[in-house]
Amino acid sequence: MRPYLAILSARARVLLQYRAAAAAGFACQWFWGLIRMMIFQAFYQNAGASAPMNIQQVVSYVWLGQALLLLIPLRVDGDMAEKIRSGNIAYELLRPIDLYAHWYARAVADRIAPAALRAAPMLAVATLAGWLKWTSPAATAACAVALVAATLLSAAVSVLVSITMFQTVSGVGINSAILAVTFLLSGIIIPLPLFPDWLQPVLNWLPFRGLMDVPFRLFTGHIPVSQLPGQLAGQLAWTLAIGLAGRWLLGRSVRKLVIQGG
């Protein structure tokens, strides 16, 4: 365990150095947060029927999404992709550590460090402006626990997607696909309760709601705190399933791997 914690720590320290990029990202996400908030406010002002979430819950959901956007898997690991393309993956295979655990530790750091740089100022601004409503300490604690599970799930998805680079090499297609899927099905674009009723069973079954929707709805009170164990079990079950799929695909890919050149 110590080698992987060291990898996580080293990777996180590297990513925490990019403060200028975090400041630029904060400005961009703040701008888009304002636009999305205004869109939903206009929608609620002109909606003819009652919505499954009230406007304050939706606004809080929006700003949590802007603050924690980088927790979700947005693209393949660029360093990993380059090593696969160049053949330097051979050096990774020679390390006396488990390759999947190594990449998983990196993926966890890739989720935590960039999000941490932007989350605190975004949450502070949204709270001071009155956009983010803190419902109760219990709901906040439940959200925090669900976010830990969401980070583990996101890292598992990220590693699985990155492993497909052994087959695709380019990564352009899988990058576009994972970006579209996670944005749509995690709730970042539209809170999942606002989707049609006939689609809700599918959304509830898929793993992507565990990335953003579950923690955010726990925070806003739309999901009662009493349901945390069941929601957490779903997140961890998907993390295990995706992790096992990633290990199987990695093992299969490595067995067939051919590296040319000197």
Buried (B, 14 or more C-beta within 10 A) or exposed (E): EEBBEEBBEEBBEEBBEBEEEBEEBBEEBBEBBBEBBEEBBEEBEEEEEEBBBBBBBBBBBBBBBBBBBBBBBBBBBEBBBEBBEEBEBEEBEEEEEBBBBBBBBBBBBBBBBBBBBBBEBBBEBBBEEEBBBEBEEBBBBBBEBBBEBBBBBBBBBBBBBBBBBBEBEEBEEBBEEBBEBBBBBBBBEBBBBBBEEEEEEEBEEBBBBBBBBBBBBBBBBBBEBEEBEEBBEBBBEBBEEBBEBBBEBBEEBBEEEEEEEE
